[in-house]
Amino acid sequence: MLLAVYEQTGESDAEMRSTSVRYSIASPSFGQRYGGQLTDDDNARVAAVWTTGRDIADSIVDDTDVETADGETTRFRAEYFFNGYNAFCLLSL
């Protein structure tokens, strides 16, 4: 598993929100195989959950591919959610 915490880096309009990964926390096995950082540039999924009045119960679940250093690709379940202050992505198999 990996948890990524996003920060807002641009406009506050949900349609135009610009975000980046502030930091990631990876489980030891995820970190060994895929690295400890997530570089997810899909701002649309983060912006969709980063809205006033939305909370953890209103998460968006999607599948995403993560590539290993040797070029293998594994499909992960990606759950995006917002706690009123930060947006998050939880990757799990």
C-alpha positions as CSV (number, residue, x, y, z in Angstrom):
1,M,0.0,0.0,0.0
2,L,0.9,3.6,-0.5
3,L,-0.7,6.8,0.8
4,A,-0.1,10.0,-1.0
5,V,-1.0,13.4,0.4
6,Y,-1.7,16.2,-2.1
7,E,-1.2,20.0,-1.8
8,Q,-2.8,22.7,-3.8
9,T,-0.3,24.5,-6.0
10,G,-2.6,26.7,-8.1
11,E,-6.1,28.0,-8.6
12,S,-8.8,27.2,-6.1
13,D,-11.5,26.6,-8.7
14,A,-12.3,22.9,-8.7
15,E,-12.2,22.8,-12.5
16,M,-8.8,24.5,-12.6
17,R,-7.3,23.2,-9.3
18,S,-3.6,22.4,-9.7
19,T,-2.2,19.9,-7.2
20,S,1.0,18.0,-6.6
21,V,2.0,15.2,-4.3
22,R,3.3,16.7,-1.0
23,Y,4.6,13.4,0.3
24,S,4.0,9.7,0.1
25,I,4.1,7.0,2.7
26,A,4.7,3.5,1.3
27,S,4.5,0.1,3.0
28,P,8.0,-1.6,3.1
29,S,7.0,-4.1,0.4
30,F,5.5,-1.4,-1.9
31,G,8.6,0.7,-1.4
32,Q,11.0,-2.1,-2.3
33,R,9.1,-3.1,-5.5
34,Y,7.8,0.3,-6.8
35,G,9.6,3.0,-4.9
36,G,8.4,5.2,-2.0
37,Q,7.0,8.0,-4.1
38,L,3.9,8.6,-6.2
39,T,4.1,11.0,-9.1
40,D,0.4,11.2,-10.1
41,D,-0.2,14.1,-12.4
42,D,-3.9,13.4,-12.8
43,N,-5.3,16.5,-11.2
44,A,-8.8,15.8,-12.3
45,R,-9.3,13.0,-9.8
46,V,-7.8,15.0,-7.0
47,A,-9.8,18.1,-7.9
48,A,-13.0,16.0,-8.0
49,V,-12.7,15.1,-4.4
50,W,-11.2,18.4,-3.2
51,T,-14.5,20.3,-2.7
52,T,-16.1,22.0,0.3
53,G,-18.6,19.7,2.0
54,R,-17.1,16.5,0.6
55,D,-15.5,14.1,3.1
56,I,-13.9,10.7,3.3
57,A,-17.3,8.9,2.7
58,D,-17.4,10.5,-0.7
59,S,-14.3,8.9,-2.1
60,I,-13.6,8.2,-5.8
61,V,-12.3,4.7,-6.6
62,D,-10.4,4.0,-9.8
63,D,-7.8,1.7,-11.1
64,T,-4.3,2.9,-12.0
65,D,-1.2,1.3,-13.3
66,V,2.1,1.5,-11.4
67,E,5.4,0.6,-13.1
68,T,8.4,-1.0,-11.4
69,A,11.9,0.1,-12.0
70,D,12.4,-2.9,-14.4
71,G,9.4,-1.9,-16.5
72,E,6.7,-4.3,-15.1
73,T,3.2,-2.8,-14.7
74,T,0.8,-3.7,-11.9
75,R,-2.8,-2.4,-11.7
76,F,-3.7,-1.0,-8.3
77,R,-6.9,0.2,-6.7
78,A,-6.7,4.0,-6.2
79,E,-9.0,5.6,-3.7
80,Y,-9.1,9.4,-3.7
81,F,-10.6,11.2,-0.7
82,F,-10.7,14.6,1.1
83,N,-10.8,15.2,4.8
84,G,-11.7,18.9,4.6
85,Y,-8.0,20.0,4.6
86,N,-6.1,17.7,2.3
87,A,-6.7,15.3,-0.6
88,F,-5.3,11.8,-0.4
89,C,-4.8,8.8,-2.6
90,L,-4.6,5.3,-1.1
91,L,-3.1,2.7,-3.5
92,S,-3.7,-1.0,-2.7
93,L,-3.7,-4.3,-4.6
